[in-house]
Amino acid sequence: VKLREWFRPLAPSMLEENGREVFGVEHHDPFMITVIEVAEEWKEKIPAVVHVDGTARPQMVSRDVNPRYWNLINEFKKLTGIPMLLNT
C-alpha cells in the first residue's frame, strides 16, 4: 500500500446516499478533493480513513454515475454494515 504520512490516511470510496449517516451532513464529492468531519459514532468504525483531526477525504460514489463500483461497495455494505471501501 502507498507509503503515506502517519497523519494522512487513505481515503474511502463510499456510497453517496450514506454521506449524511457517516458525516452528519450531505456531501457530494466524486473526486476526493475535499475533507469533511466524520460523525463521532463512525470514527471508531472506520479508523483507517479518519485523519488525526477527525476528518476524511471521501470519494462519493453515485449509483447513476458509476453503477459497477457502487454495486461492489454495496455488496461490501451488505456483508459488513460499512458503506465504503478503502481507496488507495
KOLGU-4560 file (N, C-alpha, C; in nm, 3 decimals, padded with zeros to 5 digits):
<recs>
<n_xx: 00.085 n_yy: -00.117 n_zz: 00.000 ca_xx: 00.000 ca_yy: 00.000 ca_zz: 00.000 c_xx: 00.090 c_yy: 00.124 c_zz: 00.000 mol: A seq: 1 type: VAL>
<n_xx: 00.034 n_yy: 00.233 n_zz: -00.046 ca_xx: 00.110 ca_yy: 00.358 ca_zz: -00.053 c_xx: 00.173 c_yy: 00.393 c_zz: 00.081 mol: A seq: 2 type: LYS>
<n_xx: 00.289 n_yy: 00.449 n_zz: 00.075 ca_xx: 00.354 ca_yy: 00.497 ca_zz: 00.197 c_xx: 00.309 c_yy: 00.640 c_zz: 00.221 mol: A seq: 3 type: LEU>
<n_xx: 00.223 n_yy: 00.657 n_zz: 00.319 ca_xx: 00.168 ca_yy: 00.788 ca_zz: 00.349 c_xx: 00.218 c_yy: 00.835 c_zz: 00.484 mol: A seq: 4 type: ARG>
<n_xx: 00.214 n_yy: 00.965 n_zz: 00.504 ca_xx: 00.247 ca_yy: 01.019 ca_zz: 00.635 c_xx: 00.150 c_yy: 00.963 c_zz: 00.738 mol: A seq: 5 type: GLU>
<n_xx: 00.193 n_yy: 00.950 n_zz: 00.861 ca_xx: 00.109 ca_yy: 00.892 ca_zz: 00.967 c_xx: -00.019 c_yy: 00.970 c_zz: 00.988 mol: A seq: 6 type: TRP>
<n_xx: -00.018 n_yy: 01.100 n_zz: 00.958 ca_xx: -00.135 ca_yy: 01.184 ca_zz: 00.983 c_xx: -00.231 c_yy: 01.189 c_zz: 00.863 mol: A seq: 7 type: PHE>
<n_xx: -00.195 n_yy: 01.127 n_zz: 00.751 ca_xx: -00.278 ca_yy: 01.135 ca_zz: 00.631 c_xx: -00.315 c_yy: 00.995 c_zz: 00.584 mol: A seq: 8 type: ARG>
<n_xx: -00.420 n_yy: 00.938 n_zz: 00.639 ca_xx: -00.458 ca_yy: 00.802 ca_zz: 00.600 c_xx: -00.518 c_yy: 00.798 c_zz: 00.460 mol: A seq: 9 type: PRO>
<n_xx: -00.543 n_yy: 00.678 n_zz: 00.414 ca_xx: -00.606 ca_yy: 00.659 ca_zz: 00.285 c_xx: -00.750 c_yy: 00.710 c_zz: 00.287 mol: A seq: 10 type: LEU>
<n_xx: -00.808 n_yy: 00.723 n_zz: 00.172 ca_xx: -00.943 ca_yy: 00.777 ca_zz: 00.161 c_xx: -01.045 c_yy: 00.667 c_zz: 00.135 mol: A seq: 11 type: ALA>
<n_xx: -01.169 n_yy: 00.690 n_zz: 00.177 ca_xx: -01.274 ca_yy: 00.593 ca_zz: 00.147 c_xx: -01.346 c_yy: 00.625 c_zz: 00.016 mol: A seq: 12 type: PRO>
<n_xx: -01.384 n_yy: 00.522 n_zz: -00.056 ca_xx: -01.483 ca_yy: 00.533 ca_zz: -00.162 c_xx: -01.611 c_yy: 00.484 c_zz: -00.099 mol: A seq: 13 type: SER>
<n_xx: -01.715 n_yy: 00.565 n_zz: -00.104 ca_xx: -01.836 ca_yy: 00.526 ca_zz: -00.032 c_xx: -01.963 c_yy: 00.557 c_zz: -00.108 mol: A seq: 14 type: MET>
<n_xx: -02.068 n_yy: 00.492 n_zz: -00.068 ca_xx: -02.199 ca_yy: 00.513 ca_zz: -00.129 c_xx: -02.247 c_yy: 00.654 c_zz: -00.097 mol: A seq: 15 type: LEU>
<n_xx: -02.277 n_yy: 00.728 n_zz: -00.201 ca_xx: -02.318 ca_yy: 00.867 ca_zz: -00.185 c_xx: -02.437 c_yy: 00.883 c_zz: -00.091 mol: A seq: 16 type: GLU>
<n_xx: -02.531 n_yy: 00.792 n_zz: -00.096 ca_xx: -02.651 ca_yy: 00.805 ca_zz: -00.015 c_xx: -02.627 c_yy: 00.782 c_zz: 00.135 mol: A seq: 17 type: GLU>
<n_xx: -02.510 n_yy: 00.735 n_zz: 00.173 ca_xx: -02.477 ca_yy: 00.716 ca_zz: 00.314 c_xx: -02.396 c_yy: 00.832 c_zz: 00.371 mol: A seq: 18 type: ASN>
<n_xx: -02.377 n_yy: 00.936 n_zz: 00.294 ca_xx: -02.299 ca_yy: 01.051 ca_zz: 00.338 c_xx: -02.353 c_yy: 01.117 c_zz: 00.464 mol: A seq: 19 type: GLY>
<n_xx: -02.482 n_yy: 01.138 n_zz: 00.470 ca_xx: -02.542 ca_yy: 01.204 ca_zz: 00.587 c_xx: -02.521 c_yy: 01.119 c_zz: 00.713 mol: A seq: 20 type: ARG>
<n_xx: -02.533 n_yy: 00.989 n_zz: 00.700 ca_xx: -02.514 ca_yy: 00.898 ca_zz: 00.814 c_xx: -02.370 c_yy: 00.904 c_zz: 00.866 mol: A seq: 21 type: GLU>
<n_xx: -02.273 n_yy: 00.903 n_zz: 00.777 ca_xx: -02.132 ca_yy: 00.896 ca_zz: 00.816 c_xx: -02.076 c_yy: 01.034 c_zz: 00.855 mol: A seq: 22 type: VAL>
<n_xx: -02.125 n_yy: 01.140 n_zz: 00.792 ca_xx: -02.071 ca_yy: 01.273 ca_zz: 00.816 c_xx: -02.165 c_yy: 01.369 c_zz: 00.888 mol: A seq: 23 type: PHE>
<n_xx: -02.293 n_yy: 01.332 n_zz: 00.897 ca_xx: -02.389 ca_yy: 01.419 ca_zz: 00.963 c_xx: -02.446 c_yy: 01.528 c_zz: 00.874 mol: A seq: 24 type: GLY>
<n_xx: -02.394 n_yy: 01.538 n_zz: 00.751 ca_xx: -02.442 ca_yy: 01.635 ca_zz: 00.652 c_xx: -02.433 c_yy: 01.571 c_zz: 00.514 mol: A seq: 25 type: VAL>
<n_xx: -02.505 n_yy: 01.628 n_zz: 00.419 ca_xx: -02.492 ca_yy: 01.581 ca_zz: 00.281 c_xx: -02.354 c_yy: 01.620 c_zz: 00.228 mol: A seq: 26 type: GLU>
<n_xx: -02.296 n_yy: 01.531 n_zz: 00.149 ca_xx: -02.165 ca_yy: 01.559 ca_zz: 00.091 c_xx: -02.159 c_yy: 01.491 c_zz: -00.044 mol: A seq: 27 type: HIS>
<n_xx: -02.129 n_yy: 01.566 n_zz: -00.148 ca_xx: -02.128 ca_yy: 01.512 ca_zz: -00.284 c_xx: -01.998 c_yy: 01.550 c_zz: -00.353 mol: A seq: 28 type: HIS>
<n_xx: -01.892 n_yy: 01.474 n_zz: -00.331 ca_xx: -01.764 ca_yy: 01.500 ca_zz: -00.396 c_xx: -01.713 c_yy: 01.370 c_zz: -00.456 mol: A seq: 29 type: ASP>
<n_xx: -01.723 n_yy: 01.355 n_zz: -00.587 ca_xx: -01.678 ca_yy: 01.231 ca_zz: -00.651 c_xx: -01.528 c_yy: 01.223 c_zz: -00.674 mol: A seq: 30 type: PRO>
<n_xx: -01.451 n_yy: 01.325 n_zz: -00.634 ca_xx: -01.309 ca_yy: 01.330 ca_zz: -00.669 c_xx: -01.211 c_yy: 01.332 c_zz: -00.552 mol: A seq: 31 type: PHE>
<n_xx: -01.256 n_yy: 01.314 n_zz: -00.430 ca_xx: -01.168 ca_yy: 01.311 ca_zz: -00.312 c_xx: -01.083 c_yy: 01.437 c_zz: -00.299 mol: A seq: 32 type: MET>
<n_xx: -01.141 n_yy: 01.554 n_zz: -00.324 ca_xx: -01.063 ca_yy: 01.677 ca_zz: -00.315 c_xx: -01.103 c_yy: 01.764 c_zz: -00.197 mol: A seq: 33 type: ILE>
<n_xx: -01.204 n_yy: 01.721 n_zz: -00.122 ca_xx: -01.244 ca_yy: 01.797 ca_zz: -00.004 c_xx: -01.241 c_yy: 01.706 c_zz: 00.118 mol: A seq: 34 type: THR>
<n_xx: -01.224 n_yy: 01.766 n_zz: 00.234 ca_xx: -01.231 ca_yy: 01.691 ca_zz: 00.358 c_xx: -01.356 c_yy: 01.731 c_zz: 00.434 mol: A seq: 35 type: VAL>
<n_xx: -01.404 n_yy: 01.640 n_zz: 00.515 ca_xx: -01.526 ca_yy: 01.663 ca_zz: 00.591 c_xx: -01.515 c_yy: 01.590 c_zz: 00.725 mol: A seq: 36 type: ILE>
<n_xx: -01.572 n_yy: 01.648 n_zz: 00.826 ca_xx: -01.571 ca_yy: 01.588 ca_zz: 00.960 c_xx: -01.651 c_yy: 01.458 c_zz: 00.960 mol: A seq: 37 type: GLU>
<n_xx: -01.595 n_yy: 01.356 n_zz: 01.020 ca_xx: -01.662 ca_yy: 01.226 ca_zz: 01.033 c_xx: -01.747 c_yy: 01.230 c_zz: 01.161 mol: A seq: 38 type: VAL>
<n_xx: -01.870 n_yy: 01.181 n_zz: 01.152 ca_xx: -01.958 ca_yy: 01.176 ca_zz: 01.269 c_xx: -01.892 c_yy: 01.092 c_zz: 01.379 mol: A seq: 39 type: ALA>
<n_xx: -01.905 n_yy: 01.136 n_zz: 01.500 ca_xx: -01.836 ca_yy: 01.074 ca_zz: 01.615 c_xx: -01.860 c_yy: 00.923 c_zz: 01.622 mol: A seq: 40 type: GLU>
<n_xx: -01.982 n_yy: 00.879 n_zz: 01.599 ca_xx: -02.014 ca_yy: 00.736 ca_zz: 01.610 c_xx: -01.950 c_yy: 00.652 c_zz: 01.500 mol: A seq: 41 type: GLU>
<n_xx: -01.898 n_yy: 00.715 n_zz: 01.395 ca_xx: -01.834 ca_yy: 00.642 ca_zz: 01.286 c_xx: -01.682 c_yy: 00.638 c_zz: 01.297 mol: A seq: 42 type: TRP>
<n_xx: -01.624 n_yy: 00.725 n_zz: 01.375 ca_xx: -01.478 ca_yy: 00.734 ca_zz: 01.381 c_xx: -01.412 c_yy: 00.603 c_zz: 01.423 mol: A seq: 43 type: LYS>
<n_xx: -01.469 n_yy: 00.532 n_zz: 01.518 ca_xx: -01.412 ca_yy: 00.405 ca_zz: 01.562 c_xx: -01.441 c_yy: 00.292 c_zz: 01.464 mol: A seq: 44 type: GLU>
<n_xx: -01.546 n_yy: 00.306 n_zz: 01.383 ca_xx: -01.581 ca_yy: 00.202 ca_zz: 01.286 c_xx: -01.491 c_yy: 00.205 c_zz: 01.163 mol: A seq: 45 type: LYS>
<n_xx: -01.436 n_yy: 00.322 n_zz: 01.131 ca_xx: -01.358 ca_yy: 00.337 ca_zz: 01.007 c_xx: -01.225 c_yy: 00.410 c_zz: 01.033 mol: A seq: 46 type: ILE>
<n_xx: -01.146 n_yy: 00.365 n_zz: 01.129 ca_xx: -01.025 ca_yy: 00.439 ca_zz: 01.168 c_xx: -00.920 c_yy: 00.453 c_zz: 01.057 mol: A seq: 47 type: PRO>
<n_xx: -00.915 n_yy: 00.361 n_zz: 00.964 ca_xx: -00.813 ca_yy: 00.367 ca_zz: 00.859 c_xx: -00.831 c_yy: 00.487 c_zz: 00.765 mol: A seq: 48 type: ALA>
<n_xx: -00.948 n_yy: 00.548 n_zz: 00.765 ca_xx: -00.973 ca_yy: 00.661 ca_zz: 00.674 c_xx: -00.998 c_yy: 00.792 c_zz: 00.747 mol: A seq: 49 type: VAL>
<n_xx: -00.981 n_yy: 00.793 n_zz: 00.879 ca_xx: -01.005 ca_yy: 00.915 ca_zz: 00.957 c_xx: -00.872 c_yy: 00.983 c_zz: 00.987 mol: A seq: 50 type: VAL>
<n_xx: -00.861 n_yy: 01.108 n_zz: 00.948 ca_xx: -00.740 ca_yy: 01.187 ca_zz: 00.974 c_xx: -00.729 c_yy: 01.221 c_zz: 01.123 mol: A seq: 51 type: HIS>
<n_xx: -00.613 n_yy: 01.264 n_zz: 01.166 ca_xx: -00.592 ca_yy: 01.295 ca_zz: 01.308 c_xx: -00.685 c_yy: 01.405 c_zz: 01.357 mol: A seq: 52 type: VAL>
<n_xx: -00.735 n_yy: 01.488 n_zz: 01.267 ca_xx: -00.827 ca_yy: 01.595 ca_zz: 01.307 c_xx: -00.974 c_yy: 01.552 c_zz: 01.300 mol: A seq: 53 type: ASP>
<n_xx: -00.999 n_yy: 01.424 n_zz: 01.274 ca_xx: -01.136 ca_yy: 01.372 ca_zz: 01.272 c_xx: -01.207 c_yy: 01.384 c_zz: 01.139 mol: A seq: 54 type: GLY>
<n_xx: -01.134 n_yy: 01.421 n_zz: 01.034 ca_xx: -01.195 ca_yy: 01.435 ca_zz: 00.903 c_xx: -01.158 c_yy: 01.318 c_zz: 00.813 mol: A seq: 55 type: THR>
<n_xx: -01.225 n_yy: 01.311 n_zz: 00.699 ca_xx: -01.193 ca_yy: 01.213 ca_zz: 00.595 c_xx: -01.201 c_yy: 01.285 c_zz: 00.461 mol: A seq: 56 type: ALA>
<n_xx: -01.144 n_yy: 01.224 n_zz: 00.360 ca_xx: -01.142 ca_yy: 01.279 ca_zz: 00.225 c_xx: -01.211 c_yy: 01.178 c_zz: 00.132 mol: A seq: 57 type: ARG>
<n_xx: -01.344 n_yy: 01.170 n_zz: 00.140 ca_xx: -01.415 ca_yy: 01.062 ca_zz: 00.070 c_xx: -01.438 c_yy: 01.086 c_zz: -00.078 mol: A seq: 58 type: PRO>
<n_xx: -01.444 n_yy: 00.976 n_zz: -00.149 ca_xx: -01.495 ca_yy: 00.974 ca_zz: -00.287 c_xx: -01.638 c_yy: 00.926 c_zz: -00.275 mol: A seq: 59 type: GLN>
<n_xx: -01.733 n_yy: 01.011 n_zz: -00.308 ca_xx: -01.873 ca_yy: 00.973 ca_zz: -00.301 c_xx: -01.911 c_yy: 00.907 c_zz: -00.433 mol: A seq: 60 type: MET>
<n_xx: -01.955 n_yy: 00.783 n_zz: -00.427 ca_xx: -01.985 ca_yy: 00.705 ca_zz: -00.547 c_xx: -02.135 c_yy: 00.704 c_zz: -00.571 mol: A seq: 61 type: VAL>
<n_xx: -02.175 n_yy: 00.754 n_zz: -00.686 ca_xx: -02.315 ca_yy: 00.761 ca_zz: -00.725 c_xx: -02.355 c_yy: 00.636 c_zz: -00.803 mol: A seq: 62 type: SER>
<n_xx: -02.469 n_yy: 00.584 n_zz: -00.769 ca_xx: -02.520 ca_yy: 00.466 ca_zz: -00.842 c_xx: -02.543 c_yy: 00.498 c_zz: -00.989 mol: A seq: 63 type: ARG>
<n_xx: -02.588 n_yy: 00.619 n_zz: -01.018 ca_xx: -02.616 ca_yy: 00.659 ca_zz: -01.157 c_xx: -02.489 c_yy: 00.679 c_zz: -01.238 mol: A seq: 64 type: ASP>
<n_xx: -02.385 n_yy: 00.733 n_zz: -01.177 ca_xx: -02.262 ca_yy: 00.766 ca_zz: -01.249 c_xx: -02.169 c_yy: 00.646 c_zz: -01.262 mol: A seq: 65 type: VAL>
<n_xx: -02.159 n_yy: 00.565 n_zz: -01.157 ca_xx: -02.065 ca_yy: 00.453 ca_zz: -01.157 c_xx: -02.132 c_yy: 00.328 c_zz: -01.097 mol: A seq: 66 type: ASN>
<n_xx: -02.227 n_yy: 00.270 n_zz: -01.169 ca_xx: -02.305 ca_yy: 00.159 ca_zz: -01.113 c_xx: -02.224 c_yy: 00.035 c_zz: -01.075 mol: A seq: 67 type: PRO>
<n_xx: -02.119 n_yy: 00.002 n_zz: -01.149 ca_xx: -02.040 ca_yy: -00.117 ca_zz: -01.116 c_xx: -01.966 c_yy: -00.100 c_zz: -00.983 mol: A seq: 68 type: ARG>
<n_xx: -01.903 n_yy: 00.015 n_zz: -00.965 ca_xx: -01.831 ca_yy: 00.040 ca_zz: -00.840 c_xx: -01.930 c_yy: 00.054 c_zz: -00.724 mol: A seq: 69 type: TYR>
<n_xx: -02.043 n_yy: 00.121 n_zz: -00.750 ca_xx: -02.146 ca_yy: 00.135 ca_zz: -00.648 c_xx: -02.193 c_yy: -00.004 c_zz: -00.602 mol: A seq: 70 type: TRP>
<n_xx: -02.215 n_yy: -00.095 n_zz: -00.696 ca_xx: -02.260 ca_yy: -00.231 ca_zz: -00.662 c_xx: -02.157 c_yy: -00.305 c_zz: -00.578 mol: A seq: 71 type: ASN>
<n_xx: -02.029 n_yy: -00.290 n_zz: -00.611 ca_xx: -01.924 ca_yy: -00.353 ca_zz: -00.532 c_xx: -01.926 c_yy: -00.303 c_zz: -00.388 mol: A seq: 72 type: LEU>
<n_xx: -01.931 n_yy: -00.172 n_zz: -00.372 ca_xx: -01.935 ca_yy: -00.114 ca_zz: -00.237 c_xx: -02.061 c_yy: -00.157 c_zz: -00.163 mol: A seq: 73 type: ILE>
<n_xx: -02.172 n_yy: -00.160 n_zz: -00.235 ca_xx: -02.299 ca_yy: -00.200 ca_zz: -00.172 c_xx: -02.295 c_yy: -00.345 c_zz: -00.125 mol: A seq: 74 type: ASN>
<n_xx: -02.231 n_yy: -00.433 n_zz: -00.200 ca_xx: -02.217 ca_yy: -00.573 ca_zz: -00.157 c_xx: -02.133 c_yy: -00.582 c_zz: -00.031 mol: A seq: 75 type: GLU>
<n_xx: -02.027 n_yy: -00.502 n_zz: -00.023 ca_xx: -01.945 ca_yy: -00.498 ca_zz: 00.098 c_xx: -02.029 c_yy: -00.447 c_zz: 00.216 mol: A seq: 76 type: PHE>
<n_xx: -02.112 n_yy: -00.347 n_zz: 00.191 ca_xx: -02.200 ca_yy: -00.294 ca_zz: 00.296 c_xx: -02.296 c_yy: -00.404 c_zz: 00.346 mol: A seq: 77 type: LYS>
<n_xx: -02.349 n_yy: -00.484 n_zz: 00.257 ca_xx: -02.440 ca_yy: -00.592 ca_zz: 00.296 c_xx: -02.370 c_yy: -00.690 c_zz: 00.389 mol: A seq: 78 type: LYS>
<n_xx: -02.242 n_yy: -00.716 n_zz: 00.365 ca_xx: -02.166 ca_yy: -00.812 ca_zz: 00.446 c_xx: -02.119 c_yy: -00.753 c_zz: 00.579 mol: A seq: 79 type: LEU>
<n_xx: -02.088 n_yy: -00.624 n_zz: 00.582 ca_xx: -02.021 ca_yy: -00.565 ca_zz: 00.698 c_xx: -02.097 c_yy: -00.453 c_zz: 00.768 mol: A seq: 80 type: THR>
<n_xx: -02.192 n_yy: -00.393 n_zz: 00.699 ca_xx: -02.260 ca_yy: -00.275 ca_zz: 00.753 c_xx: -02.183 c_yy: -00.146 c_zz: 00.729 mol: A seq: 81 type: GLY>
<n_xx: -02.068 n_yy: -00.155 n_zz: 00.664 ca_xx: -01.983 ca_yy: -00.039 ca_zz: 00.635 c_xx: -02.003 c_yy: -00.001 c_zz: 00.487 mol: A seq: 82 type: ILE>
<n_xx: -02.053 n_yy: 00.120 n_zz: 00.458 ca_xx: -02.086 ca_yy: 00.156 ca_zz: 00.320 c_xx: -01.969 c_yy: 00.214 c_zz: 00.242 mol: A seq: 83 type: PRO>
<n_xx: -01.849 n_yy: 00.160 n_zz: 00.264 ca_xx: -01.732 ca_yy: 00.214 ca_zz: 00.196 c_xx: -01.623 c_yy: 00.109 c_zz: 00.184 mol: A seq: 84 type: MET>
<n_xx: -01.531 n_yy: 00.137 n_zz: 00.093 ca_xx: -01.410 ca_yy: 00.058 ca_zz: 00.075 c_xx: -01.291 c_yy: 00.151 c_zz: 00.086 mol: A seq: 85 type: LEU>
<n_xx: -01.177 n_yy: 00.097 n_zz: 00.122 ca_xx: -01.055 ca_yy: 00.175 ca_zz: 00.126 c_xx: -01.009 c_yy: 00.201 c_zz: -00.016 mol: A seq: 86 type: LEU>
<n_xx: -00.983 n_yy: 00.327 n_zz: -00.047 ca_xx: -00.939 ca_yy: 00.365 ca_zz: -00.182 c_xx: -00.792 c_yy: 00.405 c_zz: -00.173 mol: A seq: 87 type: ASN>
<n_xx: -00.706 n_yy: 00.329 n_zz: -00.239 ca_xx: -00.563 ca_yy: 00.363 ca_zz: -00.236 c_xx: -00.531 c_yy: 00.461 c_zz: -00.344 mol: A seq: 88 type: THR>
</recs>
